[in-house]
Amino acid sequence: MKNTYRLFLILGLVGMAAVSCDFLDPLQNGSYNEDNYMNYPKIVRGFIDQAYSLRPGNYYATEFIGTDAGTDNSVYRDPTSAMRELSLGSGKMNANPFTTIWERDYQGINYCNMFLKDRVGISAHYLLDARSNEFLANSLQGDAFALRAWYHYDLLKTFGGVGTDGKLLGVPIRTEQTDVASINNSDIVRASFDDTVKQILEDCDSAELYLPLNNRDYPGDPVYTTAISGSARYRCFDQVSLNGLRAMVYLLWASPAFNPDKDVTRYQKAAEYAAKVIRHKLEVESTLTGGFDPKTGFTWHNLNHPEVINISTTFTTSTNIETGFYPSGFKGNANFGASQDLVDAFPAANGYPIYDPRSMYDPSKPYDNRDPRLDATIFHNGSKVRRITNSEVMYTFDTSESGRDAPTRSSASPTGYYIKKFIYLGWNPYDSNIATAYRSIFYMRWEQMCLIFAEAASKAASPTDNTYGLTAKQALAYLRSRPTTDNVPGIGATSDPYLDECAASPTLFDALVKNEWRITTCFEGVHFYNLRRWCANTSDLSDINVDVHGVTVRGNVASGFTYAETTIERKNYPSLWVPLPYMEVRRCPNLVQNKGWESWR
């Protein structure tokens, strides 16, 4: 029989198909309602605007910096945070940190389905000029398919895994507008992992039929007005970012945890699509004024940076990153601390890992002669916060046992390290007029495509194979040699003998790629999922249930410092997979929970 429970799955915004959506609330004179809204183009277009705006726009969220704290990259200061409790084996069914992803993504999918239903969106008349209207309608139609693919991918990346039935499962696929009144909860089931991937790729193919090639302004392009095309669609999907999404999907599908038959064609497709994006940047966008140059640095606050491929909604007033990362001495809360394990992942200045004797690493001076990306990413003892405009020193970290930033202090990092990445270095809480910066999430950017290509191409062929127009080795060289976000020359600016050595060994190269993933995308919500997809034996939890370390610093500037590694906590996940929201599994009797979370139903 039909169950009338309201499903978060089907989904947070299900009622909007009836009368609960703000867009569909009738005007006082009854001009529009759920039966005639298709006659009002602003309402129809609003479905796509809402689907875009649902995507997070700040890295200071559970699924980004929070999931990194679910690994040995960083640590939550608050022991009661839901993600920390989950990672330590004491998670609560009513405090699943991934529930908001489930609810939000299905809301976004429902908006897309409302737009696509009966071709309402593409048939609407948005503009008087017929040619412009056709372009806009097609673009919005492409957005709907692309966003539906994106949200299904985000769900698959998060919740895909082996169910309690022993099968490799994806997520419930939704391609029709959801009406809560007509849903039978028993019909809600998870598709297989493969079928979920296939639906995502089908939506990508559909989106490509409608989307413009590239949301950039090209001089002399007479086809469409810049009021609705080019950079006017900057945060929206285009064919370039669609190829980026395909590359991400294929890499996930090719990974050991989700590829039991070791189908190498999946790596080939991931490499192929990533290469298309890379070549477009190098061969096309590089020709534009102020266009892409792989030898230039990157800044997190230039939302128009030519490296960007796909971007979220922009925010300008949030300072939660600064207050959340800095210690109390600089009027912050230090809610997260970077780990010693992540610090150790950064190589020496000559490119060798610090455990390699050729690195000339000195444990008594652990931050000297290191990859400059370390100082661009993490504050350590003695680090200086320099104002971006004039290099004025605004703060100096003292994490020694008696220092103001020691782990034992109030509102201090428990690890002795502080996160610098994403911080706007023009912000100073003591200024009379406190400067803020633009915030956004770069869902796809140049460095990620290089990492996808390096991993996929090396698996599909070899680190030095040139089948795709560049080699996996070249892709890593782009990352290691470019200037940092502080505009300091990279480690391979002149030569990179360790990269040369790794390129001759698939095993070494694989380890190098994984480490480059870790340090390049730390705190971006990537490492948590990478660790899981890389597991060939999904019952082996040794790569995720690890000790997380910090540092104890003794001494002072006059006498010198000593550094000792300390253990902060040990991860204790019961499963490689994350749990589906408890209430969804309770309400939907055929919705299979992930392995390891059998009691969460």
C-alpha positions in Angstrom: 0.0 0.0 0.0 1.1 3.6 -0.5 2.9 5.3 2.4 2.3 9.0 2.7 5.5 9.8 4.6 7.2 12.9 3.2 10.4 11.7 1.7 13.6 13.7 1.9 14.8 11.6 -0.9 12.0 12.5 -3.2 12.8 15.2 -2.0 13.2 18.1 0.2 11.3 20.1 -2.4 8.8 17.5 -3.4 5.9 19.7 -2.4 6.9 22.3 -4.9 5.3 20.1 -7.6 2.1 20.8 -5.7 1.8 24.1 -4.0 4.6 24.5 -1.4 7.3 26.0 -3.7 7.9 29.7 -3.5 8.0 29.9 -7.3 4.5 28.4 -7.5 2.7 30.3 -4.8 -0.2 31.9 -6.6 -0.4 35.7 -6.8 -3.3 37.2 -4.9 -5.3 37.6 -8.1 -4.6 34.0 -9.0 -2.5 34.8 -12.1 -0.5 31.7 -11.9 -0.4 28.4 -10.0 0.9 24.9 -10.5 -1.4 24.3 -13.4 -0.4 27.3 -15.6 3.1 28.3 -14.4 4.5 27.1 -17.7 3.0 30.3 -19.2 5.3 32.4 -17.0 8.9 32.2 -18.3 10.5 33.8 -15.3 9.1 31.0 -13.1 10.3 28.3 -15.5 13.8 29.8 -15.7 13.7 30.0 -11.9 13.9 26.3 -11.7 17.4 26.3 -13.3 18.5 29.3 -11.2 17.5 27.5 -8.1 19.2 24.3 -9.2 22.4 26.2 -9.6 22.1 28.2 -6.3 21.7 25.0 -4.3 25.3 24.1 -5.0 27.5 25.2 -2.1 29.6 28.2 -2.6 32.1 28.1 0.3 34.7 25.5 1.2 33.9 26.0 4.9 31.3 23.2 4.9 31.1 19.5 6.0 31.5 18.1 2.5 34.7 20.1 1.8 37.0 21.0 4.8 34.8 18.7 6.9 35.4 15.5 5.0 39.2 16.3 5.0 38.9 16.2 8.8 37.4 12.8 8.3 40.8 11.7 7.0 44.3 12.1 8.3 44.6 15.5 6.5 43.1 17.6 9.3 41.3 17.4 12.6 38.1 19.1 14.0 38.8 20.9 17.2 35.4 20.2 18.5 35.2 16.5 19.6 31.4 16.5 19.3 31.3 17.5 15.7 29.2 15.0 13.7 32.0 14.2 11.2 34.6 13.7 13.9 32.3 11.4 15.8 31.5 9.4 12.7 35.2 9.0 11.8 36.0 7.8 15.3 33.3 5.2 15.3 30.7 6.9 17.5 28.5 8.5 14.9 24.8 8.9 15.6 22.0 8.0 13.3 20.3 11.3 13.9 23.5 13.3 13.1 24.7 11.9 9.8 26.9 14.6 8.3 26.0 13.4 4.8 22.3 13.8 5.1 22.3 17.4 3.9 24.0 16.3 0.7 21.3 13.7 0.0 18.5 16.2 0.6 20.0 19.0 -1.3 21.1 17.0 -4.4 17.6 15.5 -4.8 16.1 18.9 -4.5 18.3 20.1 -7.3 17.4 17.1 -9.4 13.7 17.8 -8.9 14.1 21.4 -10.1 15.8 20.0 -13.2 13.0 17.5 -13.8 10.4 20.2 -13.4 12.1 22.3 -16.1 12.4 19.3 -18.4 8.9 18.0 -17.9 6.9 18.1 -21.2 9.7 20.3 -22.7 8.2 23.2 -20.7 11.6 24.9 -20.3 12.8 24.7 -23.9 9.4 25.8 -25.3 9.1 28.9 -23.1 9.5 32.4 -24.7 12.0 34.2 -22.6 13.1 37.0 -25.0 11.5 38.9 -27.9 14.3 38.3 -30.3 13.7 34.9 -31.8 17.4 34.0 -32.2 18.4 35.1 -28.8 15.4 33.3 -27.3 16.4 30.1 -29.1 20.0 30.4 -27.7 18.7 31.0 -24.2 16.1 28.2 -24.2 18.7 25.7 -25.6 21.2 26.8 -23.0 18.8 26.4 -20.1 17.7 23.0 -21.5 21.4 22.0 -21.5 21.8 23.3 -18.0 18.9 21.1 -16.8 20.5 17.9 -18.2 24.0 18.9 -17.0 22.8 19.8 -13.5 20.8 16.6 -13.2 24.0 14.7 -14.2 26.0 16.7 -11.7 23.7 16.1 -8.8 23.5 12.3 -9.6 27.3 12.2 -9.8 27.6 14.0 -6.4 25.2 11.5 -4.9 27.0 8.5 -6.5 30.4 9.8 -5.3 29.1 10.2 -1.8 26.8 7.2 -1.3 27.8 4.7 -3.9 29.2 1.5 -2.5 28.5 -2.1 -1.5 25.1 -2.5 0.2 24.2 -4.8 3.0 23.0 -7.2 0.2 26.5 -7.5 -1.0 25.9 -5.7 -4.3 27.7 -2.7 -5.7 25.0 -0.1 -5.6 24.5 3.5 -6.8 21.7 5.7 -5.8 18.0 6.0 -6.7 17.8 7.6 -10.1 15.2 10.3 -10.6 14.4 11.5 -14.1 10.8 12.6 -13.6 9.2 15.4 -11.5 8.4 14.0 -8.1 4.9 14.4 -6.6 4.8 13.4 -3.0 1.1 12.5 -3.2 1.7 9.8 -5.7 4.9 8.2 -4.4 5.0 4.6 -3.1 7.9 4.4 -0.7 8.3 0.8 -1.6 9.3 1.8 -5.1 12.3 3.7 -4.0 15.3 1.5 -4.7 19.0 2.1 -5.4 20.1 1.5 -9.0 23.3 -0.4 -9.6 26.5 1.6 -9.6 26.9 0.9 -13.3 23.3 2.0 -14.2 23.7 5.2 -12.2 26.9 6.0 -14.1 25.1 5.3 -17.4 22.3 7.6 -16.5 24.7 10.4 -15.7 26.6 9.9 -19.0 23.3 9.9 -20.9 22.4 13.2 -19.3 25.8 14.5 -20.3 25.1 13.5 -23.9 21.7 15.2 -23.8 23.2 18.3 -22.3 25.9 18.5 -25.1 23.1 18.9 -27.7 22.1 22.2 -26.2 25.0 23.8 -24.4 27.4 26.4 -26.0 31.0 25.3 -26.4 32.5 27.6 -23.9 31.3 30.3 -21.6 34.0 32.8 -22.4 33.9 36.1 -24.4 35.6 35.6 -27.8 36.5 38.8 -29.7 34.5 39.2 -32.9 32.0 36.5 -32.2 28.9 37.8 -33.9 26.6 34.9 -33.2 25.0 35.9 -29.9 24.8 38.9 -27.6 27.1 39.0 -24.6 24.0 39.7 -22.5 23.1 36.1 -22.6 26.1 34.2 -23.8 29.9 34.0 -23.1 30.9 35.3 -19.7 27.2 36.1 -18.9 26.9 32.3 -18.4 30.2 32.1 -16.5 28.9 29.9 -13.6 26.9 27.7 -15.9 27.8 24.5 -17.7 29.2 24.5 -21.2 30.6 21.7 -23.4 34.1 22.2 -21.9 32.9 21.7 -18.3 30.7 18.9 -19.5 33.8 17.1 -20.6 35.3 17.8 -17.2 32.3 16.2 -15.6 32.6 13.1 -17.9 36.3 12.8 -16.9 35.3 12.9 -13.2 32.6 10.3 -13.7 34.8 7.9 -15.7 37.7 8.2 -13.3 35.3 7.3 -10.4 33.9 4.4 -12.4 37.4 3.2 -13.4 38.7 3.2 -9.8 39.5 -0.2 -8.1 36.6 0.1 -5.6 34.0 0.4 -8.4 35.7 -1.5 -11.2 35.9 -5.2 -10.1 36.4 -6.4 -13.6 39.3 -3.9 -14.1 37.8 -2.5 -17.3 40.7 -0.3 -18.6 38.4 1.4 -21.2 37.0 3.5 -18.3 40.5 4.9 -17.6 40.9 5.5 -21.3 37.6 7.6 -21.4 38.6 9.5 -18.3 41.9 10.4 -19.9 40.3 11.3 -23.2 37.8 13.7 -21.7 40.3 15.3 -19.3 42.7 15.8 -22.3 40.0 17.6 -24.2 39.6 20.1 -21.4 43.4 20.5 -21.0 43.9 21.0 -24.7 41.1 23.5 -24.9 42.8 25.5 -22.2 46.2 25.3 -23.8 45.1 25.8 -27.4 42.0 27.9 -27.3 41.6 29.9 -24.1 45.3 30.7 -24.1 44.7 32.9 -27.2 42.3 35.2 -25.4 43.4 38.5 -23.9 44.4 37.7 -20.3 43.8 34.0 -21.2 45.0 30.8 -19.7 48.8 30.3 -19.1 49.8 27.1 -17.2 53.0 28.8 -16.0 51.2 31.4 -14.0 50.0 31.0 -10.4 46.5 30.7 -9.1 44.6 32.7 -6.5 41.5 31.5 -4.7 39.9 35.0 -4.7 40.1 35.7 -8.5 36.9 34.1 -9.5 37.6 35.1 -13.1 40.9 33.2 -13.1 41.3 31.5 -16.5 42.1 28.2 -14.8 38.5 28.0 -13.7 36.3 25.5 -15.6 33.2 25.3 -13.5 32.3 27.6 -10.5 29.6 27.9 -7.9 27.5 30.9 -6.9 29.7 33.8 -5.6 29.6 35.1 -2.0 31.3 38.2 -0.9 30.6 38.8 2.8 31.5 35.5 4.5 34.6 35.5 6.8 34.0 32.1 8.3 37.1 30.8 6.7 39.3 33.4 8.4 37.6 33.1 11.8 37.4 29.3 11.4 41.0 28.8 10.6 42.9 31.4 12.6 43.6 31.0 16.3 42.2 33.2 19.0 45.3 35.3 19.0 44.2 36.6 15.6 40.5 36.6 16.6 39.7 33.2 15.2 38.2 30.0 16.5 40.7 27.5 15.0 37.9 25.0 14.4 40.2 22.9 12.2 43.9 22.0 12.3 46.0 20.6 9.6 47.8 17.4 10.4 51.4 16.4 10.6 50.6 13.6 8.2 49.6 16.2 5.5 52.7 18.4 6.3 54.9 15.3 5.8 53.2 14.6 2.4 54.7 17.8 0.9 58.1 17.0 -0.6 61.4 18.8 -0.2 62.3 21.8 -2.3 64.1 19.5 -4.8 61.0 17.4 -5.3 62.0 14.3 -3.4 59.8 12.9 -0.6 61.2 13.9 2.8 61.8 10.2 3.6 64.2 10.0 0.7 67.8 10.7 1.7 68.3 12.7 -1.5 65.8 15.2 -0.2 68.3 16.5 2.4 65.4 16.9 4.8 66.5 18.0 8.2 64.0 17.0 11.0 65.5 19.6 13.3 64.4 22.3 10.8 61.3 20.6 9.3 60.0 23.6 7.4 63.2 24.7 5.7 63.9 23.7 2.1 60.4 22.4 1.5 58.1 22.4 -1.5 56.9 26.0 -1.5 53.3 24.7 -1.7 53.6 23.8 2.0 54.0 27.4 3.1 51.2 28.4 0.7 48.8 25.9 2.3 49.6 25.6 6.0 50.8 27.9 8.8 53.3 26.3 11.2 55.5 27.5 14.0 57.1 30.8 12.9 54.9 31.3 9.9 54.0 35.0 9.2 50.7 36.3 8.0 51.6 38.9 5.4 49.1 41.4 4.1 48.5 40.7 0.4 48.8 44.4 -0.6 52.1 45.4 0.9 53.6 42.3 2.7 53.1 43.8 6.1 53.4 41.2 8.8 50.0 41.0 10.5 50.6 38.0 12.7 53.3 35.5 13.6 52.5 32.0 14.7 54.0 30.7 18.0 52.9 27.1 18.4 55.5 26.2 21.0 54.3 24.8 24.3 54.3 28.2 26.0 53.2 30.0 22.8 49.9 31.8 22.3 49.0 29.3 19.5 49.9 26.1 21.2 47.4 23.2 21.0 46.7 23.5 24.7 45.4 27.1 24.3 41.8 28.0 24.0 40.5 28.1 20.4 43.7 26.7 19.1 44.5 24.0 16.6 44.7 20.6 18.3 47.5 19.7 15.9 49.8 22.7 16.2 49.2 23.5 12.5 46.8 26.0 11.0 45.2 26.1 7.6 46.2 28.9 5.2 44.6 27.7 2.0 41.5 29.8 1.0 42.3 32.5 3.5 42.1 36.0 2.2 45.4 37.7 3.3 43.8 41.2 3.1 41.6 40.3 6.1 42.8 41.7 9.4 40.4 41.7 12.4 42.2 44.7 13.9 41.6 46.9 10.9 39.1 49.8 11.2 37.7 48.7 7.9 38.0 44.9 7.6 38.5 43.8 4.0 36.7 40.7 2.7 37.1 38.8 -0.5 35.0 36.9 -3.0 34.2 33.3 -2.2 33.3 30.5 -4.5 33.9 26.8 -5.0 35.9 25.8 -8.1 34.1 22.6 -8.9 36.4 22.1 -11.8 39.8 23.7 -12.5 42.9 23.1 -14.4 44.8 21.3 -11.7 42.0 18.8 -11.2 41.9 18.0 -14.9 45.7 17.5 -14.8 45.4 15.1 -11.9 42.6 13.1 -13.5 44.5 12.9 -16.7 47.8 11.9 -15.0 46.0 9.1 -13.1 43.9 7.8 -15.9 46.4 8.1 -18.7 49.1 6.3 -16.7 46.6 3.5 -16.0 45.3 3.3 -19.5 48.8 3.3 -21.1 52.0 4.5 -19.3 53.3 7.7 -17.7 55.1 8.7 -20.9 52.5 7.7 -23.5 51.5 10.5 -25.8 48.3 9.0 -27.2 46.1 11.9 -25.9 48.3 14.7 -27.1 50.3 15.0 -23.8 51.7 12.6 -21.3 50.7 11.8 -17.7 54.2 12.9 -16.8 53.6 16.3 -18.4 50.4 16.7 -16.5 52.2 16.3 -13.2 55.0 18.6 -14.4 52.4 21.4 -14.9 51.4 21.1 -11.3 54.8 20.8 -9.7 56.5 23.5 -11.7 53.9 26.3 -11.6 54.2 29.2 -9.1 52.3 28.8 -5.8 49.3 30.9 -4.8 51.9 33.1 -3.0 53.7 33.4 -6.4 56.8 31.5 -5.4 58.4 29.4 -8.2 57.5 25.7 -8.1 59.8 22.8 -7.4 60.2 21.7 -11.0 60.7 25.1 -12.4 64.1 24.1 -13.8 64.4 20.3 -13.3 62.5 17.6 -11.5 64.7 14.4 -11.3 62.2 12.7 -9.0 59.4 13.1 -11.5 61.7 11.7 -14.2 62.5 8.7 -12.0 58.8 8.0 -11.2 57.8 8.3 -14.9 60.0 5.2 -15.5 58.1 3.1 -12.9 54.3 2.7 -13.0 54.4 1.8 -9.2 56.3 4.9 -8.3 54.3 7.1 -10.6 51.0 5.8 -9.1 52.2 6.7 -5.6 53.3 10.1 -6.8 49.9 10.8 -8.5 48.1 9.9 -5.3 50.4 12.2 -3.3 49.9 15.0 -5.8 46.1 14.6 -5.5 46.5 14.9 -1.7 48.5 18.0 -1.5 46.9 19.8 -4.5 43.3 19.3 -3.4 43.6 19.2 0.4 40.7 20.7 2.2 38.6 20.7 -1.0 36.6 17.7 -0.1 38.5 15.3 -2.4 40.8 13.2 -0.3 38.0 11.5 1.6 36.5 10.1 -1.6 39.9 9.3 -3.2 40.9 7.1 -0.4 37.8 5.1 -0.8 37.8 4.8 -4.6 41.4 3.7 -4.6 40.7 0.6 -2.4 40.9 -2.6 -4.4 39.9 -4.7 -1.4 36.8 -2.9 -0.1 36.9 -4.9 3.1 40.4 -3.6 4.0 40.0 -0.5 6.0 43.7 0.0 6.7 43.9 3.1 4.4 41.2 5.0 6.1 41.5 3.8 9.8 44.8 5.4 10.5 46.4 7.5 13.3 46.2 11.2 12.8 49.2 13.2 14.1 50.1 16.7 15.3 53.3 18.3 16.5 54.6 19.3 19.9 57.0 22.2 19.7 59.4 22.9 22.5 61.9 25.7 23.0 61.9 29.4 21.9 63.4 31.7 19.3 66.5 32.3 21.4 67.3 28.7 22.3 65.9 27.1 19.2 63.0 24.7 18.8 62.6 20.9 18.8 59.7 19.1 17.1 58.0 15.9 18.2 55.2 14.1 16.5 52.1 13.4 18.7 49.1 11.2 18.1 45.8 13.1 18.1 43.3 10.4 17.3 42.7 7.2 15.4 40.0 6.8 12.8 37.6 3.9 13.3 35.2 3.6 10.4 33.1 0.4 10.4 33.0 0.5 6.6 34.6 2.0 3.5 31.2 3.5 2.6 29.2 6.3 4.2 25.8 5.6 5.6 22.6 6.6 3.8 20.3 8.8 5.9 18.7 6.8 8.6 15.2 8.2 8.1 15.2 7.5 4.4 16.1 3.8 4.9 13.4 3.6 7.6 10.8 5.1 5.3 11.7 3.2 2.2 11.7 -0.5 3.0 13.5 -1.5 -0.3 16.2 1.2 0.1 19.3 -0.9 0.9 21.7 0.6 3.4 25.5 0.5 2.8 27.6 -2.3 4.3 28.8 -1.6 7.8 25.8 0.4 8.8 23.3 -2.4 9.2 22.0 -1.0 12.4 21.1 2.3 10.7 17.7 1.2 9.4 
